[in-house]
Amino acid sequence: MSLPDEALSVLESFRNLAGWEQRARLLMQWGERLPPLSDAERTEANRVHGCESQVWLTGRLHDGQWQFAASSDARLIRGLVALLLVRVNGLSADELQQVDLPDWFNQLGLSRQLSPSRSNGLNAVLQRMRELTRS
């Protein structure tokens, strides 16, 4: 499955970085770029369960393509979620089912920094996205 253009560009940015410090800095910058969710969107109904940090997620279908928005109270998680959104925004529900989360973060050179709890949290976010596409 081919990557959305923005995901390809992110991938190139991360591949050109030398070490973890540079990747961490870029990860934080991506988190800061996430548009904040409104108070009306930061509700219990939009909270992703299975994350140690607070994560809220909304999604809408536009011309057969899904667009998600998310926020988190944790900086690192916000960055990881931002990179997940880059990977999945604009996909159809079928394409979303095929997203390989470990592979995406491995390609970005971030998989070693994903603790089991962060990995589980990101999987919970992806699962919630898939649930939204079915509702």
N, C-alpha and C positions, 0 to 999 in steps of 0.2 A: 504494500500500500504506500502510495507516495505521500510525502509530507506537505502540509500547507506551506505557502511561501514564507510566512513569518516564522514558522518552525524551522525551515531550512536556514533562514538568516540567523536565528538564535543558535542553531547547531554550529554554524560557522564561527560565530563569536566565541562560543565556549571552546571549540577545538583549537582556536588560536591562542588560548591562554596557557601560560606555563604551569602554574601550580594551584594548589587549593586556595591560597589567600586571594589570588586574582578571581578565581571562580566564585568564592564566597562573596567578594565585593560585588561582582556582576549579579549574583543571585539576589543580594539585598536590593540592588538598584531595580531589578525587575519587580520585586515586591513593592517598592515605593511607587512604581508606575501604575499599580493596580488602582483603578478608580474606586473610591470608597463607596460602600453600599450605604443606602439611606437607613435611618433608624427603622423605617417601615419594613425594610428588607432583612434587617438583623433580628429576625424573630426565631422563636423556638422551632417553628415549622420549617424554616430554611437552614437550621443548624444541622451540620453533618455529624452523625453519631459514629463513634469509633475513633475519633481523634482525641488525643490528650489535650491539644490546644483547641480553642474555640474556632471553628470554621463555619462560615455561612455561605450558601451557594444558591444562586437562582439560575434559571435557564429558560430560554424561549426559542421557539421554532420560527424561523424567518425564511421563507422561500425554500423549504426543505432542508435548511441548514440550521444546526443548533448553535446558539450563542449563549455562553455561560458567563456569569459574573460571580466573583467570590471575594471574601475577605477573611482575614484571620487576626487574632490578637497577638500572634507570635511572628516576629520579623522573618525568621528563617522559613517558617511554614508559609508565610505570605509569598515569599520568593519562589518556593517550590510549587505552590498553587498557581502562581502567575505563569510559570513555565509549563505547567500542565494545561492551563487555559490556552496558551499559544499553540499547543499540540492538538487540542480538540476543537477549538472554536472554528465553525464553518463546516464541520463534518455532518454527514447524515447520521441517523440513528444506527444504521447498519455499519457504517464506518467506525462509529464510536465503539461498537461491540468488539472491533478487531484491534483496538489500541493496546499495545504491549507496554505497560507502564515501566517495568524494570528495564526493558530494552531502551526506552526513550531516555531515562536518567543515566543509563550506562553510556549511551552515545554522547550525552552531555558531559560525561566524566564526573558525574555526581553520585554514582551508585554507592561508592565506598563510604560516603558521608551520610547515607540514609540508614539511620538506626532502625531496628525492627519496628519500634513504635512509630517513627515517622513514615516508614514504608507502609505500615498498616493504615495509618491515617490517610495517606495519599490514595491507597486502594479504596478506602471508605469514600473518599471524595469521588473517585471514578465510578464506583458502584452507584453512588447517589445520582451522578449524571446519567448513568444508564437507566436508573429507575425513572428519572424525569422524562426521558425520551419514550418511555413506555406508558406514561400516564395520560 
